[in-house]
Amino acid sequence: MIMALIAVYAVISGAMFYLSNGPKYRNIKYVGVKDNKQKVAVYTLAKTYDPIYEVKLVFNDNFAGAISESVPFAKMFDAFGFLDHSGTKLIFEKILEKKGQ
């Protein structure tokens, strides 16, 4: 029984390692649609050992007009590593004010 549990744990750990380190899943991307049918995509990139998120907002797949910003992890996450929703919302509001969206 214990060997079966260890095997299940190994399979789940392997899948999580692949999902977090695979090339397809390296950069996080969120896509949404605003009320006026405008497509909004959020790309983030964090280099290894660098606690800064490179955030890019793209509207309607127009990468030439994308908004880029560098955001420290400490502004988006709390001391326990959980997303600080109110802080993150303020960050994105400031980024969007720059673009006038």
N, C-alpha and C positions, 0 to 999 in steps of 0.2 A: 504493500500500500504506500509506504513512504517513498519507494523508488518511483512509483507512478506519479506522485505529487512532485517529486524533484524533476521528473521528465516534463511534466506540464509547465512547471516554473521555467525550465530551460527554454521550452518552445515559446512561451509568452515573452520572456526576456529577449530572445533572439528576434522576434517579430518587432518588439518595441525598439531594439537597437537599429534594425533596418529602417523602420519608419522615421526615426529621429536622425539618422546619419546617411540615408540613401541620397544620391544626387537629385532625385526627383523631388524629394521632400526637404531640401536644404533651406530654401528661402520660403518663408511663410507668405501666403497670399490670401487675402480676403476679398471677396467680390460681393457688391451689393448694388441695388438699383434704387435711386431716389424717387420721390413722388412724381417728378416730371420725366420719368423714364431715362434719366441720365445714369449711365453705368459708372460706378466708382470702384476702383481696385486699389487695395492697400498692400504694398510689398514691403517686407522688412528684411534686413540683412544684418547679422551680427558676426563680426570677425572673431575668430578664436582668441580668447584671453583679452578681449577688448570690450569693456562693459558699456558699449555705446550701440544703440540701434540706429541704423540708417533707414529711415522711413521714407517711402515714396508713394505719393498719391497720384493715381492716373485716372483721368476722366475720359470715358468713351474710347478707350484704347489709344489715346493720343499721347504717346510717350514724349513727344517734343514739348508738350505743355505740362509735363508732370511737375509736381511740387516735391522737393526733397528737403529733408530736415534730419539733423543728427540729434538724437534724444538719449540721455543717460538712462541706464536701467533703473537707477534709484528714483527717477521721476515717474516711472510707469509701474513699478512693483514695490510692495511694502517689504518690511524687514524679514518676513517669512517666505518671500518669493511669490506671493499671490498678486494678481493684477489689481492695481489701485484704479478702480473704475472712474472715480471722480477726477483723479489726477490725469488719467489718460484722456478723458473727455476734454479737459481743459487744454491739453497739449494739442489735440486734433482741432479744437476750435481756433486756437492761435494759428495753426498751420493753414487752416481754411481762410482765416481773415487775411492772411498774406495774399492769397489768390483772389479773394473777393467772391468766394463761392457761397 
